[in-house]
């Protein structure tokens, strides 16, 4: 498994003022990895959803074949905030799934 996602500088770190990674470059790298390694487990990172409203769907369309759910209990998620704007941090995984847009909903049903 290889995870490729855009860099999202956390506001409370020394990297707070660094430039955020781009959706386009992330999708390009996902597509290259898919071509080079067809059997690779390649997640559509939650960071993609934080930088683009259709980030995870675009990741799947670019070649990702894994959707990463947030299975940690809601009450402890604030203890390890990796970046600002992470999706579904206040929802249980099933509730986040119900909110998912098409075509991600269809992909999660497989």
Steps between C-alpha positions, in 0.01 A plus 500: 500500500622846411317812610541815295330815624550873483705659776271699728700707749346491848442845648674411831828375353817663367365419151184709543603759241625250241322456169225240488537216250282497192212274409625484141848376590358243741263365233784489248718299740212262578450436130873439443517253788193317370662459157835390646360269769157364395467274808587772751261594779470873439281703739301808412631689802276702728734792432366509144151559637635781717642690202225430246126437551519191275853405602448136583279443198764659277762280665301188415454623143878560476582143602463466877324182607468545878285749694632569847226520764551677831429219749641666810242582769367854451584599859877451449547633146599847617810347666671433167398766250752453220377791289227761493179431311492121528162365387263298719680571825173548689321200349523128552620323183147383409358854532778636280423230244134609490614856421731387219429629152458288188708322361675441835176360645485240224866409554450459876208266436720250312 
